[in-house]
Amino acid sequence: MDAILEGLKLVAATDVLIALLVSAVYGLIIGAIPGLTATMATALLVPITFYLSPLAAITTIVTASAMAIFSGDIPGCLLRIPGTPASAAYTDEAYALTKKGQAELALGASLWFSALGGIFGTIALMIIAPVLADFALSFSTFEYFWLSFLGLMCATLVARSSPVKAVASALIGLLIACIGMENPGGTPRFTFGVTDLLGGVDVIPALVGVFAVSEVMRAMAGPPAAKIGHKSLGSILAGQLELTKKYWRQMTRGNVVGTLVGVLPGAGADMAAWVCYAISKRFSKTPEKFGTGYPEGLVESGAANNAALAGAWVPALIFGIPGDTITAIAIGVLYMKGLNPGPTLFTEKASSMYAIYVIFMLANILMIPLGIIMIRITTKVLNAPQSAVMPLILLCCAVGAFAVGNNLFAVVIVAAFGIIGYVMEANGFPVAAMVLGIIMGSMVEQSLVTSLIKSDGGIMPFFDRPISAVLAVMAITALLWPLFFWLIKRVRQATARATA
């Protein structure tokens, strides 16, 4: 109890409260700009943390990342431009709601369930951190291969078009992920002598291109539209309690799965969002409604986002193992401020740990009022003429892509993927599946090659370990499910013809 009270006193310090408020506004703005991710928002804060107290420094990292993860949903809802890779999983769903004149429902759901997911993840961090950390450490490269492969198979589950086209899109993404020298052999692949391709294709410019630039191209090629939106927004949180009651199972499942995925080093909110959206569609009673502006998948994957963010701090605080890129930066800040991660942090500096828990809670609670204000400001774009909005979108895309690596070649990548995205969608190939392939490609390859080296080329170790075996069954089932579904359909058709 003394440690808890001391932690509350630490949080009540003026510099901590100011850091909480300023970093919250900063995270909301950065996350809402396409191309500027939560990781970038966190990285840009590191030089500032040199001049802050230990708790104020951690406060800026926690708050800015939580706000940026949510804020990435805003351009996805309004303009079909995901602000972060995690938002890409349900961008089409949210944008479909906006086109139906229900932008406030989509934005409200993103805000409400992100906050609830963050609170759930924080509670999990407080109560069962050691257990979750042991679970994370039991994963080897064999489990990571099946987990990343299972994430890749989500492409077939979330696709509204033909599963074959979804798999083809995912394979294109895997091919793009092969570009560059970042592979187990360290050999340049598919660079064609272009020096800028040695580092591979960054997922952020590709993401911005296939969603944002292709959307601008469709607006140019299609009939003119006066406005993007249909009406002014009503109450942002109206109807969210009803959604919570109706989809409480989906919300709970998203919270739990998001936290578990977040605990796994290297997985993060991106994989959590994709996996939970796929799970939501797979177990939904009305899967045919997904992609048409149906909030069920939005609830589950939105809750998973911020739950995974909190979950990633479990291995970071207990073992100093980063759960994602954000916690990798946070670990550096912790060491710099003398809060060395490890089991002793919970005993020697227990008050600081409780203070961090409180900061997590405050950040997710503060997300709701500040998120409403941010939504009110940004949704002015709904009432702007399309001819004025589209050039600004292109400008934001170029600036965001350049900011990722301070490289003009990223702008070329954005333009190229804009054309690719436009052509693919015009022919019914889901671009989200391609983006998933790019995100998961390197993880699949690294885990596969490392596992084969460990097993001396043997296949059985991929199935020997209990967790690996379970994940393998799930991944293979997801792979064969479209074929099984197709065979059942053919058998039923044949039976119908025979009885006729």
C-alpha positions in Angstrom: 0.0 0.0 0.0 2.9 2.4 0.8 4.3 1.7 -2.7 1.0 2.5 -4.3 0.6 5.8 -2.4 4.1 6.7 -3.3 3.4 6.0 -6.9 0.3 8.2 -6.9 2.4 11.0 -5.4 4.9 10.6 -8.2 2.2 10.9 -10.8 0.7 14.0 -9.2 4.0 15.9 -9.8 3.5 19.0 -12.0 6.1 18.0 -14.6 4.5 14.5 -15.0 1.0 15.9 -15.5 2.2 18.5 -18.0 4.1 15.7 -19.9 0.9 13.6 -19.9 -1.2 16.4 -21.5 1.4 17.7 -24.0 2.4 14.2 -25.2 -1.2 13.2 -25.5 -1.9 16.1 -27.9 1.3 15.4 -29.7 0.5 11.7 -30.2 -3.0 12.5 -31.5 -1.6 14.9 -34.1 1.3 12.6 -35.3 -0.9 9.5 -35.5 -3.5 11.3 -37.6 -1.0 12.3 -40.3 -0.6 9.4 -42.9 2.9 8.0 -42.8 3.8 9.3 -39.4 3.4 6.2 -37.2 3.3 5.7 -33.4 6.9 4.4 -33.6 8.0 7.6 -35.2 6.1 9.7 -32.7 7.9 7.8 -29.9 11.3 8.1 -31.5 11.0 11.8 -32.0 10.4 12.2 -28.2 13.7 10.5 -27.2 15.9 13.7 -27.4 13.3 15.5 -25.2 13.4 12.8 -22.6 17.0 13.8 -21.8 15.7 16.8 -20.0 12.8 15.2 -18.1 12.5 13.3 -14.8 12.4 9.5 -15.1 8.7 9.2 -14.7 7.9 12.2 -17.0 10.1 10.7 -19.7 8.2 7.3 -19.5 4.9 9.2 -19.4 5.7 10.9 -22.8 6.5 7.5 -24.4 3.4 5.7 -23.0 0.9 8.5 -23.7 2.1 9.5 -27.1 2.2 5.9 -28.4 -1.3 5.1 -27.1 -2.8 8.3 -28.6 -1.0 7.7 -31.9 -2.3 4.1 -32.3 -5.9 5.4 -31.9 -5.4 8.5 -33.9 -4.2 6.4 -36.9 -7.9 5.3 -37.2 -9.1 8.8 -38.0 -7.8 9.2 -41.6 -8.7 5.6 -42.2 -12.3 6.3 -41.2 -12.6 9.6 -43.1 -10.4 9.1 -46.2 -9.5 5.4 -46.3 -5.9 6.3 -45.5 -4.7 4.3 -42.5 -2.5 6.4 -40.2 -0.7 3.3 -38.9 -0.1 -0.2 -40.2 -2.4 -1.5 -37.4 -5.3 0.6 -38.7 -5.0 -1.0 -42.1 -6.7 -4.1 -40.9 -10.1 -2.5 -40.6 -9.8 0.7 -42.8 -12.1 -0.6 -45.4 -14.8 -1.4 -42.8 -14.5 2.0 -41.2 -14.5 3.9 -44.5 -17.6 1.9 -45.6 -19.4 3.2 -42.5 -18.4 6.8 -43.4 -19.7 6.4 -47.0 -23.0 5.2 -45.5 -23.2 8.5 -43.5 -22.2 6.9 -40.2 -18.7 8.4 -39.7 -19.5 9.2 -36.1 -20.3 5.5 -35.4 -17.0 4.4 -36.9 -14.9 7.1 -35.2 -16.7 6.6 -31.9 -16.2 2.9 -32.0 -12.5 3.3 -32.7 -12.1 5.7 -29.8 -14.3 3.9 -27.3 -12.9 0.4 -27.8 -9.3 1.6 -28.2 -9.6 3.2 -24.7 -11.3 0.0 -23.2 -8.6 -2.2 -24.9 -5.9 -0.1 -23.4 -7.4 -0.2 -19.9 -7.8 -4.0 -20.2 -4.2 -4.4 -21.3 -3.0 -2.3 -18.4 -5.0 -4.4 -15.9 -3.4 -7.5 -17.5 0.0 -5.8 -17.1 -0.7 -5.2 -13.4 -2.1 -8.6 -12.5 -0.7 -11.3 -14.6 2.5 -9.8 -16.0 4.9 -12.5 -14.8 2.6 -15.3 -16.2 2.3 -13.6 -19.5 6.1 -13.0 -19.6 6.8 -16.7 -19.0 4.3 -17.5 -21.8 6.2 -15.1 -24.2 9.6 -16.7 -23.3 8.3 -20.2 -24.1 8.1 -19.1 -27.8 10.9 -20.1 -30.0 11.4 -19.5 -33.7 9.2 -22.5 -34.5 6.2 -20.9 -32.7 7.0 -17.6 -34.3 7.0 -19.1 -37.8 3.5 -20.6 -37.3 2.3 -17.4 -35.6 3.5 -15.3 -38.5 2.2 -17.8 -41.0 -1.2 -17.8 -39.3 -1.2 -14.0 -39.5 -0.5 -14.3 -43.2 -3.4 -16.6 -43.6 -5.7 -13.9 -42.3 -5.6 -12.6 -45.8 -8.0 -15.4 -46.9 -10.3 -14.8 -43.9 -10.7 -11.1 -44.2 -11.0 -10.9 -48.0 -14.4 -9.9 -49.4 -13.4 -11.1 -52.9 -12.3 -14.5 -54.1 -9.9 -16.3 -51.6 -7.7 -17.1 -54.6 -7.3 -13.4 -55.3 -6.6 -12.7 -51.7 -3.9 -15.4 -51.6 -2.4 -14.0 -54.8 -2.4 -10.5 -53.3 -0.6 -11.9 -50.2 2.0 -13.6 -52.4 2.6 -10.3 -54.2 3.2 -8.8 -50.7 5.6 -11.6 -49.8 7.5 -11.0 -53.1 7.8 -7.3 -52.3 9.1 -8.2 -48.8 11.9 -10.2 -50.4 13.4 -7.0 -51.9 16.7 -5.8 -50.4 19.5 -7.2 -48.3 17.6 -7.7 -45.1 17.4 -11.5 -45.4 19.2 -14.4 -43.7 21.7 -14.6 -46.5 22.5 -10.9 -46.6 22.3 -11.1 -50.4 20.7 -8.3 -52.5 17.5 -9.6 -54.0 15.3 -8.0 -56.7 17.2 -4.6 -56.4 18.0 -4.4 -60.1 21.1 -2.3 -59.3 19.0 0.4 -57.5 20.9 1.4 -54.4 17.8 2.7 -52.7 16.2 -0.7 -52.8 19.0 -2.4 -50.8 17.2 -1.5 -47.6 14.0 -3.1 -49.0 10.6 -1.5 -49.4 9.4 0.2 -46.2 5.9 -0.8 -45.3 4.8 2.8 -44.5 5.3 4.3 -48.0 3.7 1.2 -49.5 0.8 1.5 -47.1 0.3 5.2 -47.9 0.5 4.5 -51.6 -1.9 1.6 -52.0 -4.6 3.2 -49.8 -4.1 7.0 -50.2 -2.7 7.6 -53.7 -4.9 5.0 -55.2 -7.9 6.6 -53.6 -6.9 9.9 -55.1 -6.6 8.2 -58.5 -10.1 6.7 -58.2 -11.5 10.1 -57.3 -9.8 11.6 -60.4 -11.1 8.8 -62.7 -14.6 8.6 -61.2 -17.5 11.0 -61.4 -17.0 14.3 -59.6 -18.3 14.5 -56.0 -19.0 17.7 -54.2 -18.1 16.4 -50.7 -16.7 13.3 -49.2 -19.1 13.1 -46.3 -22.9 13.0 -46.3 -23.7 14.9 -43.2 -22.3 16.6 -40.2 -21.3 14.5 -37.3 -23.6 13.9 -34.3 -22.5 12.7 -30.9 -19.2 10.8 -31.2 -20.0 8.3 -28.4 -23.7 7.9 -29.2 -24.5 4.2 -29.6 -21.2 2.9 -28.1 -22.8 1.5 -25.0 -25.3 -0.4 -27.2 -22.3 -1.7 -29.3 -20.6 -2.8 -26.1 -23.6 -4.7 -24.9 -24.2 -6.3 -28.3 -20.6 -7.2 -29.1 -19.2 -7.8 -25.6 -17.9 -11.2 -26.6 -16.0 -9.7 -29.5 -14.6 -6.9 -27.4 -13.5 -9.3 -24.7 -11.9 -11.7 -27.3 -10.1 -8.7 -28.9 -8.8 -7.6 -25.5 -7.5 -11.0 -24.6 -6.0 -11.9 -28.0 -4.6 -8.5 -28.4 -2.9 -8.6 -25.0 -1.5 -12.1 -25.7 -0.2 -11.1 -29.2 1.3 -7.9 -27.7 3.2 -9.9 -25.1 5.1 -11.8 -27.9 8.3 -10.0 -28.8 8.2 -8.6 -32.2 4.5 -9.1 -32.8 2.9 -5.9 -31.8 -0.4 -4.1 -32.5 -0.2 -4.7 -36.3 -0.5 -8.4 -36.0 -3.0 -8.2 -33.2 -5.4 -6.0 -35.3 -5.1 -8.3 -38.4 -5.5 -11.5 -36.4 -8.5 -10.2 -34.4 -10.3 -8.9 -37.5 -9.9 -12.3 -39.1 -11.1 -14.1 -36.0 -14.1 -11.8 -35.8 -15.1 -12.6 -39.4 -14.4 -16.3 -39.0 -16.7 -16.7 -36.0 -19.3 -14.1 -36.9 -22.9 -15.2 -37.6 -23.0 -12.7 -40.5 -19.5 -12.8 -42.2 -21.0 -11.7 -45.5 -21.6 -8.2 -44.0 -17.9 -7.6 -43.2 -16.4 -4.9 -45.4 -19.8 -3.3 -46.1 -19.7 -1.0 -43.0 -20.4 -3.5 -40.3 -19.1 -2.6 -36.8 -18.5 -6.1 -35.4 -15.0 -6.5 -36.8 -14.2 -2.9 -36.0 -15.0 -3.5 -32.3 -12.8 -6.5 -32.0 -9.7 -5.3 -33.9 -10.0 -1.8 -32.4 -9.9 -3.2 -28.9 -7.0 -5.4 -29.8 -4.8 -2.5 -30.9 -4.3 -0.8 -27.6 -4.5 -4.0 -25.6 -1.5 -5.2 -27.6 0.3 -1.9 -26.9 0.0 -2.5 -23.1 0.8 -6.2 -23.5 4.1 -5.4 -25.2 5.3 -3.7 -22.0 5.2 -7.1 -20.1 8.4 -8.6 -21.5 9.9 -5.1 -21.7 9.5 -4.4 -18.0 10.2 -7.9 -16.6 13.0 -9.1 -18.9 14.1 -6.1 -20.9 12.9 -7.8 -24.1 11.1 -5.4 -26.4 7.6 -6.5 -27.3 7.5 -4.1 -30.3 9.4 -1.2 -31.8 7.9 1.3 -29.3 9.0 -0.7 -26.2 12.4 -1.1 -27.8 12.7 2.7 -27.7 11.2 2.7 -24.2 13.7 0.2 -22.9 16.5 2.6 -23.9 14.8 5.4 -22.1 14.4 3.2 -19.0 18.1 2.4 -18.9 19.0 6.0 -19.5 16.9 7.1 -16.5 18.2 4.4 -14.2 15.0 2.3 -14.2 16.7 -0.9 -15.5 14.1 -3.4 -16.7 14.1 -6.7 -14.8 12.4 -8.5 -11.9 14.3 -6.2 -9.4 12.4 -3.3 -10.8 9.2 -4.6 -9.1 10.9 -4.8 -5.7 13.5 -2.1 -5.5 11.5 0.5 -7.3 7.9 -0.7 -6.8 6.6 2.9 -6.4 7.8 3.7 -9.9 6.1 0.6 -11.3 2.8 1.6 -9.8 3.3 5.1 -11.1 3.7 3.6 -14.6 0.5 1.6 -14.2 -1.4 4.8 -13.2 0.1 6.6 -16.3 -1.3 3.8 -18.5 -4.7 4.2 -17.0 -4.7 8.0 -17.2 -3.5 8.0 -20.8 -6.4 5.7 -21.9 -8.9 7.7 -19.9 -7.6 11.0 -21.3 -7.9 9.5 -24.8 -11.7 9.8 -24.7 -12.1 13.6 -24.2 -9.1 14.6 -26.3 -10.0 12.0 -28.9 -13.5 13.6 -29.3 -11.9 17.1 -29.7 -9.4 15.7 -32.3 -12.2 14.0 -34.2 -14.3 17.2 -34.2 -11.4 19.1 -35.7 -10.3 16.6 -38.3 -13.8 15.7 -39.5 -14.1 19.2 -41.0 -12.6 17.5 -44.1 -16.1 15.8 -44.6 -17.5 19.2 -45.5 -14.6 20.2 -47.8 -14.9 19.9 -51.6 -13.2 16.9 -53.0 -11.2 19.1 -55.4 -9.6 20.8 -52.4 -9.1 17.7 -50.3 -7.4 15.4 -52.8 -4.3 17.7 -53.5 -3.8 18.1 -49.7 -3.9 14.3 -49.3 -1.2 13.9 -52.0 0.9 16.5 -50.2 0.5 14.8 -46.8 1.4 11.5 -48.4 4.6 12.9 -49.9 5.6 14.7 -46.7 4.8 11.6 -44.5 6.8 9.3 -46.8 9.8 11.6 -46.9 9.7 11.9 -43.1 10.0 8.1 -42.6 13.5 7.8 -43.9 14.4 11.4 -44.9 14.7 10.0 -48.4 13.1 11.2 -51.7 13.0 7.7 -53.0 10.2 6.9 -50.5 8.1 9.4 -52.4 8.7 7.4 -55.6 7.7 4.3 -53.7 4.4 6.0 -52.6 3.6 6.9 -56.3 4.5 3.4 -57.5 2.3 1.6 -55.0 -0.5 4.1 -55.7 -0.6 2.8 -59.3 -0.2 -0.8 -58.1 -3.1 -0.4 -55.6 -5.3 1.3 -58.2 -4.8 -1.5 -60.8 -5.2 -4.3 -58.2 -8.5 -2.9 -56.8 -9.8 -2.3 -60.3 -9.4 -6.0 -60.9 -10.8 -7.2 -57.6 -7.5 -8.0 -55.8 -7.6 -6.8 -52.2 -4.7 -4.5 -51.4 -5.0 -5.1 -47.7 -3.8 -8.7 -48.3 -0.8 -7.4 -50.1 0.0 -5.0 -47.3 -0.3 -7.9 -44.9 2.2 -9.9 -47.0 4.7 -7.0 -46.8 4.3 -6.7 -43.0 4.6 -10.4 -42.3 7.0 -11.4 -45.0 10.3 -10.8 -43.2 9.1 -12.4 -40.0 8.0 -15.5 -41.8 11.3 -15.8 -43.6 13.5 -15.1 -40.7 11.6 -17.5 -38.4 11.6 -20.3 -41.1 15.3 -20.1 -42.0 16.4 -19.8 -38.3 14.2 -22.8 -37.4 15.6 -24.9 -40.3 19.1 -24.1 -39.2 18.3 -25.2 -35.6 16.7 -28.4 -36.7 19.4 -29.1 -39.3 16.8 -29.0 -42.1 14.3 -31.3 -40.2 10.6 -30.6 -40.4 9.4 -32.5 -37.3 10.6 -29.9 -34.8 7.9 -27.6 -36.2 5.3 -30.0 -34.8 7.0 -31.5 -31.8 6.5 -28.6 -29.3 2.9 -28.3 -27.9 2.3 -24.6 -28.6 4.0 -25.0 -32.0 1.7 -28.0 -32.8 -1.5 -26.1 -31.9 -0.4 -23.1 -34.0 0.5 -25.4 -36.9 -3.0 -26.9 -36.8 -4.6 -23.5 -36.8 -2.4 -22.2 -39.6 -2.9 -25.3 -41.8 -6.7 -25.1 -41.2 -6.7 -21.5 -42.2 -4.8 -22.4 -45.4 -7.0 -25.3 -46.4 -10.3 -23.7 -45.2 -11.1 -22.1 -48.6 -10.5 -25.4 -50.4 -12.7 -27.3 -47.9 -15.4 -24.7 -48.3 -15.2 -25.0 -52.1 -15.4 -28.8 -52.0 -18.5 -28.6 -49.8 -20.1 -26.2 -52.2 -19.3 -28.5 -55.2 -20.7 -31.6 -53.4 -23.9 -29.7 -52.6 -24.3 -28.6 -56.2 -23.7 -32.1 -57.4 -26.3 -33.5 -55.0 -28.8 -30.8 -56.0 -28.4 -31.7 -59.7 -28.7 -35.4 -58.9 -31.9 -35.0 -57.0 -33.4 -32.7 -59.6 
